Amino acid sequence: MFPEFDEKSLNENELSCGQPALLFKALIIAVKSRKFIPVLEAQSVWEKGVTRVEPVSSGVSIARDVFDEIQISVIQPKPKLIDKNRITYY
């Protein structure tokens, strides 16, 4: 579904990779020693100058297997003070 080279149209993927970018999601709580495993959430596809985010299609194959495991670890959380006077609300 996401070929690097389309034999019918004889077009080559401009970025030389046919697979879409996969988007992972995880709720992270900044607590020391906590570990989080992101889950596959969506895909990002660039087509004709436009990027769109959509559900992961069944045609995604190579991109699913790039990583054996993805894990986010909180090593040393650092609190950040937020100046509430500098926040702009829209």
C-alpha positions as CSV (number, residue, x, y, z in Angstrom):
1,M,0.0,0.0,0.0
2,F,2.9,2.3,0.6
3,P,5.5,1.3,-2.0
4,E,8.8,3.1,-2.4
5,F,8.3,2.9,-6.2
6,D,4.9,2.8,-7.9
7,E,5.3,0.5,-10.9
8,K,2.1,1.6,-12.5
9,S,2.8,5.4,-12.5
10,L,6.6,4.9,-12.5
11,N,6.8,7.4,-9.7
12,E,9.3,7.1,-6.9
13,N,8.6,8.3,-3.3
14,E,10.3,11.7,-3.0
15,L,11.8,10.8,0.4
16,S,12.8,7.2,-0.8
17,C,10.7,5.6,1.9
18,G,7.2,4.3,1.2
19,Q,6.1,3.7,4.8
20,P,4.2,6.5,6.7
21,A,5.6,7.9,9.9
22,L,4.1,6.1,12.9
23,L,2.9,8.1,15.9
24,F,3.1,6.6,19.3
25,K,1.3,7.8,22.5
26,A,1.9,7.5,26.2
27,L,0.7,9.2,29.3
28,I,3.8,10.1,31.2
29,I,3.9,11.0,34.9
30,A,7.2,12.5,36.0
31,V,7.9,10.3,38.9
32,K,11.4,8.9,39.4
33,S,12.0,5.3,38.2
34,R,8.6,5.1,36.4
35,K,8.6,3.4,33.0
36,F,6.1,3.9,30.3
37,I,5.5,1.9,27.1
38,P,4.0,4.0,24.2
39,V,1.3,2.4,22.1
40,L,0.9,2.8,18.3
41,E,-1.7,5.5,17.9
42,A,-1.8,6.8,14.3
43,Q,0.1,7.4,11.2
44,S,1.2,10.5,9.5
45,V,1.1,10.5,5.7
46,W,2.6,13.2,3.4
47,E,0.9,13.5,0.1
48,K,0.9,16.3,-2.5
49,G,2.4,18.8,0.0
50,V,-0.1,18.0,2.7
51,T,0.5,16.0,5.9
52,R,-2.5,14.2,7.4
53,V,-2.9,12.1,10.6
54,E,-5.0,9.0,10.2
55,P,-5.6,5.6,11.8
56,V,-2.8,3.1,11.1
57,S,-3.7,1.2,8.0
58,S,-3.2,-2.5,7.3
59,G,-0.7,-1.6,4.6
60,V,1.9,-0.5,7.1
61,S,4.4,-3.3,7.4
62,I,8.1,-2.3,7.5
63,A,7.5,0.7,9.8
64,R,5.8,-1.6,12.5
65,D,9.0,-3.6,12.8
66,V,11.6,-0.8,13.1
67,F,11.8,-1.1,16.9
68,D,11.6,-4.3,18.9
69,E,10.6,-2.3,22.0
70,I,10.0,1.4,22.9
71,Q,10.2,2.5,26.5
72,I,10.3,5.9,28.2
73,S,12.0,6.1,31.6
74,V,11.9,8.9,34.1
75,I,15.4,9.3,35.3
76,Q,15.4,12.5,37.4
77,P,12.4,14.7,37.1
78,K,13.1,18.4,37.4
79,P,10.2,20.7,38.4
80,K,9.7,23.7,36.3
81,L,8.2,26.9,37.7
82,I,5.6,28.4,35.4
83,D,5.1,32.2,35.5
84,K,1.3,32.4,35.4
85,N,1.5,36.0,34.4
86,R,3.2,35.1,31.1
87,I,0.6,32.5,30.0
88,T,-1.5,33.6,27.0
89,Y,-5.0,32.0,26.8
90,Y,-6.8,31.7,23.5
